[in-house]
Amino acid sequence: MQLEDYFNFLAPNDIRLKGTRVGIETILYDYIHRSRTPEEIVAEYSSLTLEQVHATITYYLHNKEKVTAYLVNWLETANRRWEEQNRNPSPAIQRLRRIAAERQAASPPKP
């Protein structure tokens, strides 16, 4: 089995583990930025196997420059989307924010 056989390369910015909807960015973010072990990652995501997590990390280590660019793009896109959602919240989010503000205004101040 080739290392790439563990993944579905759906688009240049969408690589997922075969048989799951989990993108490699999910595993690698936990591994790189949160310093989680493969065992901790598997415990967090029940649809993953330890073998899949190790394959993802190995794929990253063998293609570090390419995968790092993929992760940077993913983080930048996620940040742009977050900012856009904050600038233009959906009606449901606007309603939830209004309810939270009303509750906060109605509650007595903390001593």
ROMI-407850 format. One record per residue: residue in one letter; residue number from 1; x, y, z of N, C-alpha, C in turn. Coordinates in nm, 4 decimals. Layout:
REM residues N
resn|resi|nx|ny|nz|cax|cay|caz|cx|cy|cz
A|NUM|X|Y|Z|X|Y|Z|X|Y|Z
...
***
This chain:
REM residues 111
resn|resi|nx|ny|nz|cax|cay|caz|cx|cy|cz
M|1|0.0840|-0.1183|0.0000|0.0000|0.0000|0.0000|0.0886|0.1246|0.0000
Q|2|0.0560|0.2177|-0.0863|0.1263|0.3447|-0.0924|0.0695|0.4395|0.0139
L|3|0.1506|0.5301|0.0607|0.1066|0.6267|0.1606|-0.0137|0.7068|0.1108
E|4|-0.0124|0.7463|-0.0159|-0.1209|0.8246|-0.0734|-0.2530|0.7489|-0.0763
D|5|-0.2477|0.6157|-0.0653|-0.3696|0.5349|-0.0676|-0.4578|0.5592|0.0543
Y|6|-0.4057|0.6218|0.1563|-0.4838|0.6532|0.2754|-0.5744|0.7749|0.2553
F|7|-0.5552|0.8489|0.1454|-0.6209|0.9777|0.1296|-0.7048|0.9864|0.0031
N|8|-0.8049|1.0737|0.0091|-0.8796|1.1166|-0.1090|-0.8347|1.2591|-0.1380
F|9|-0.7755|1.2791|-0.2541|-0.7301|1.4113|-0.2966|-0.8436|1.4730|-0.3787
L|10|-0.9358|1.5394|-0.3088|-1.0558|1.5921|-0.3728|-1.0300|1.7202|-0.4505
A|11|-0.9386|1.8007|-0.4017|-0.9016|1.9278|-0.4654|-0.7658|1.9670|-0.4085
P|12|-0.6992|2.0635|-0.4691|-0.5694|2.1049|-0.4139|-0.5787|2.1511|-0.2680
N|13|-0.6964|2.2000|-0.2281|-0.7139|2.2471|-0.0912|-0.8082|2.1575|-0.0093
D|14|-0.8217|2.0312|-0.0512|-0.9126|1.9399|0.0191|-0.8608|1.7962|0.0102
I|15|-0.7857|1.7575|0.1127|-0.7331|1.6213|0.1221|-0.7962|1.5575|0.2449
R|16|-0.8642|1.4457|0.2237|-0.9334|1.3792|0.3343|-0.8875|1.2349|0.3478
L|17|-0.9067|1.1828|0.4670|-0.8754|1.0420|0.4907|-0.9836|0.9561|0.4282
K|18|-0.9440|0.8536|0.3549|-1.0403|0.7661|0.2898|-1.1339|0.7052|0.3928
G|19|-1.2608|0.6986|0.3547|-1.3608|0.6387|0.4414|-1.4100|0.7307|0.5514
T|20|-1.3645|0.8569|0.5500|-1.4069|0.9545|0.6506|-1.4344|1.0873|0.5824
R|21|-1.4866|1.1799|0.6597|-1.5011|1.3179|0.6113|-1.3948|1.4063|0.6750
V|22|-1.2955|1.3464|0.7368|-1.1924|1.4190|0.8111|-1.0807|1.4620|0.7163
G|23|-1.0518|1.5919|0.7178|-0.9420|1.6455|0.6386|-0.8105|1.6300|0.7134
I|24|-0.7020|1.6235|0.6373|-0.5713|1.6082|0.7027|-0.5396|1.7266|0.7923
E|25|-0.5982|1.8428|0.7622|-0.5730|1.9611|0.8450|-0.6209|1.9417|0.9886
T|26|-0.7264|1.8646|1.0065|-0.7784|1.8386|1.1409|-0.6746|1.7664|1.2248
I|27|-0.6182|1.6622|1.1685|-0.5171|1.5831|1.2397|-0.3900|1.6646|1.2591
L|28|-0.3452|1.7289|1.1525|-0.2181|1.8004|1.1596|-0.2258|1.9229|1.2492
Y|29|-0.3403|1.9891|1.2551|-0.3533|2.1026|1.3465|-0.3387|2.0540|1.4907
D|30|-0.4052|1.9438|1.5226|-0.3927|1.8873|1.6578|-0.2495|1.8423|1.6856
Y|31|-0.1869|1.7821|1.5885|-0.0517|1.7298|1.6065|0.0529|1.8421|1.6166
I|32|0.0462|1.9377|1.5254|0.1488|2.0421|1.5186|0.1222|2.1547|1.6187
H|33|0.0015|2.2082|1.6178|-0.0271|2.3288|1.6965|-0.0736|2.3003|1.8387
R|34|-0.1343|2.1851|1.8576|-0.1814|2.1518|1.9922|-0.0938|2.0484|2.0610
S|35|0.0092|2.0028|1.9919|0.1066|1.9053|2.0449|0.0394|1.7791|2.0986
R|36|-0.0642|1.7345|2.0301|-0.1327|1.6116|2.0703|-0.0634|1.4909|2.0089
T|37|-0.0643|1.3822|2.0840|-0.0066|1.2575|2.0340|-0.1066|1.1912|1.9397
P|38|-0.0602|1.0985|1.8570|-0.1544|1.0246|1.7725|-0.2644|0.9558|1.8546
E|39|-0.2295|0.9035|1.9698|-0.3282|0.8365|2.0546|-0.4346|0.9346|2.1050
E|40|-0.3926|1.0555|2.1389|-0.4880|1.1576|2.1834|-0.5800|1.2000|2.0693
I|41|-0.5255|1.2073|1.9500|-0.6054|1.2459|1.8335|-0.7100|1.1388|1.8048
V|42|-0.6713|1.0129|1.8090|-0.7658|0.9030|1.7851|-0.8760|0.9032|1.8908
A|43|-0.8395|0.9335|2.0144|-0.9394|0.9390|2.1221|-1.0402|1.0509|2.0976
E|44|-0.9973|1.1580|2.0332|-1.0838|1.2734|2.0049|-1.1773|1.2485|1.8870
Y|45|-1.1312|1.1746|1.7872|-1.2071|1.1521|1.6640|-1.2322|1.0030|1.6462
S|46|-1.3499|0.9602|1.6833|-1.3813|0.8166|1.6858|-1.3824|0.7512|1.5477
S|47|-1.3947|0.8300|1.4422|-1.3971|0.7712|1.3075|-1.2573|0.7405|1.2541
L|48|-1.1535|0.7810|1.3277|-1.0162|0.7601|1.2820|-0.9510|0.6417|1.3513
T|49|-0.8582|0.5808|1.2802|-0.7766|0.4752|1.3394|-0.6374|0.5310|1.3654
L|50|-0.5666|0.4639|1.4530|-0.4288|0.5051|1.4817|-0.3443|0.4974|1.3543
E|51|-0.3684|0.3983|1.2734|-0.2952|0.3847|1.1477|-0.3175|0.5051|1.0565
Q|52|-0.4420|0.5542|1.0473|-0.4716|0.6704|0.9644|-0.4007|0.7958|1.0156
V|53|-0.3978|0.8110|1.1469|-0.3314|0.9276|1.2052|-0.1819|0.9215|1.1780
H|54|-0.1231|0.8042|1.1980|0.0204|0.7895|1.1695|0.0488|0.8116|1.0207
A|55|-0.0387|0.7640|0.9340|-0.0202|0.7840|0.7899|-0.0243|0.9329|0.7558
T|56|-0.1140|1.0068|0.8196|-0.1243|1.1511|0.7945|0.0015|1.2236|0.8397
I|57|0.0494|1.1897|0.9564|0.1715|1.2528|1.0077|0.2905|1.2173|0.9195
T|58|0.2981|1.0923|0.8775|0.4061|1.0492|0.7886|0.3982|1.1218|0.6548
Y|59|0.2765|1.1357|0.6014|0.2583|1.2085|0.4759|0.3077|1.3522|0.4913
Y|60|0.2742|1.4138|0.6032|0.3211|1.5500|0.6321|0.4741|1.5551|0.6358
L|61|0.5358|1.4619|0.7075|0.6816|1.4621|0.7224|0.7525|1.4375|0.5887
H|62|0.6907|1.3578|0.5010|0.7507|1.3294|0.3701|0.7265|1.4403|0.2676
N|63|0.6273|1.5236|0.2941|0.5905|1.6306|0.2005|0.5759|1.7627|0.2756
K|64|0.6715|1.7905|0.3628|0.6592|1.9007|0.4577|0.6316|2.0358|0.3904
E|65|0.7055|2.0692|0.2871|0.6880|2.1991|0.2224|0.5484|2.2113|0.1611
K|66|0.5073|2.1097|0.0883|0.3771|2.1098|0.0215|0.2628|2.1109|0.1240
V|67|0.2712|2.0286|0.2261|0.1644|2.0198|0.3261|0.1626|2.1442|0.4141
T|68|0.2777|2.2012|0.4428|0.2809|2.3258|0.5195|0.2091|2.4359|0.4419
A|69|0.2309|2.4439|0.3125|0.1604|2.5426|0.2291|0.0096|2.5151|0.2318
Y|70|-0.0284|2.3889|0.2265|-0.1693|2.3486|0.2349|-0.2294|2.3967|0.3669
L|71|-0.1569|2.3770|0.4778|-0.2063|2.4171|0.6100|-0.2145|2.5686|0.6240
V|72|-0.1153|2.6404|0.5716|-0.1181|2.7865|0.5760|-0.2399|2.8371|0.4992
N|73|-0.2644|2.7821|0.3830|-0.3806|2.8197|0.3029|-0.5093|2.7905|0.3794
W|74|-0.5163|2.6737|0.4426|-0.6347|2.6358|0.5198|-0.6588|2.7336|0.6346
L|75|-0.5536|2.7684|0.7089|-0.5672|2.8615|0.8210|-0.6087|3.0013|0.7734
E|76|-0.5488|3.0478|0.6641|-0.5843|3.1792|0.6106|-0.7303|3.1820|0.5644
T|77|-0.7736|3.0766|0.4987|-0.9126|3.0676|0.4534|-1.0084|3.0639|0.5721
A|78|-0.9744|2.9854|0.6731|-1.0590|2.9772|0.7923|-1.0691|3.1129|0.8615
N|79|-0.9582|3.1832|0.8712|-0.9589|3.3162|0.9334|-1.0419|3.4162|0.8527
R|80|-1.0295|3.4124|0.7208|-1.1093|3.5008|0.6343|-1.2581|3.4724|0.6511
R|81|-1.2936|3.3454|0.6540|-1.4350|3.3080|0.6702|-1.4877|3.3519|0.8067
W|82|-1.4065|3.3362|0.9111|-1.4460|3.3777|1.0456|-1.4711|3.5279|1.0496
E|83|-1.3801|3.6040|0.9911|-1.3960|3.7499|0.9875|-1.5205|3.7887|0.9087
E|84|-1.5444|3.7223|0.7960|-1.6624|3.7495|0.7135|-1.7902|3.7178|0.7905
Q|85|-1.7914|3.6079|0.8626|-1.9093|3.5730|0.9432|-1.9333|3.6764|1.0520
N|86|-1.8276|3.7279|1.1118|-1.8432|3.8301|1.2149|-1.8925|3.9624|1.1563
R|87|-1.8491|3.9950|1.0353|-1.8945|4.1188|0.9699|-2.0380|4.1068|0.9205
N|88|-2.0759|3.9885|0.8756|-2.2089|3.9660|0.8180|-2.2742|3.8427|0.8813
P|89|-2.3118|3.8516|1.0086|-2.3695|3.7344|1.0747|-2.5069|3.6991|1.0164
S|90|-2.5370|3.5721|1.0228|-2.6670|3.5252|0.9745|-2.7768|3.5784|1.0665
P|91|-2.9018|3.5773|1.0219|-3.0115|3.6208|1.1082|-3.0178|3.5409|1.2394
A|92|-2.9863|3.4148|1.2345|-2.9880|3.3329|1.3564|-2.8822|3.3802|1.4554
I|93|-2.7638|3.4109|1.4077|-2.6572|3.4599|1.4955|-2.6936|3.5981|1.5496
Q|94|-2.7511|3.6825|1.4654|-2.7937|3.8147|1.5118|-2.8961|3.8007|1.6243
R|95|-2.9893|3.7092|1.6092|-3.0921|3.6862|1.7117|-3.0279|3.6361|1.8410
L|96|-2.9354|3.5395|1.8305|-2.8688|3.4874|1.9502|-2.7890|3.5963|2.0213
R|97|-2.7220|3.6807|1.9450|-2.6463|3.7911|2.0046|-2.7398|3.8891|2.0764
R|98|-2.8545|3.9178|2.0147|-2.9514|4.0081|2.0756|-3.0053|3.9496|2.2064
I|99|-3.0371|3.8207|2.2072|-3.0857|3.7547|2.3285|-2.9797|3.7589|2.4379
A|100|-2.8542|3.7305|2.4015|-2.7455|3.7336|2.5002|-2.7285|3.8732|2.5578
A|101|-2.7364|3.9748|2.4726|-2.7221|4.1127|2.5201|-2.8375|4.1503|2.6127
E|102|-2.9586|4.1075|2.5778|-3.0752|4.1362|2.6621|-3.0618|4.0683|2.7980
R|103|-3.0172|3.9459|2.7988|-2.9990|3.8731|2.9252|-2.8919|3.9390|3.0112
Q|104|-2.7856|3.9790|2.9468|-2.6767|4.0440|3.0217|-2.7246|4.1771|3.0797
A|105|-2.8019|4.2519|3.0035|-2.8528|4.3806|3.0518|-2.9535|4.3612|3.1660
A|106|-3.0285|4.2529|3.1627|-3.1299|4.2278|3.2645|-3.0733|4.1682|3.3934
S|107|-2.9551|4.1092|3.3874|-2.8992|4.0453|3.5073|-2.8342|4.1514|3.5966
P|108|-2.8462|4.1314|3.7294|-2.7848|4.2293|3.8207|-2.6331|4.2279|3.8091
P|109|-2.5702|4.3424|3.8314|-2.4239|4.3478|3.8236|-2.3611|4.2620|3.9344
K|110|-2.2478|4.2051|3.9039|-2.1761|4.1221|4.0020|-2.1005|4.2127|4.0979
P|111|-2.1047|4.1770|4.2278|-2.0350|4.2603|4.3268|-1.8843|4.2538|4.3162
***
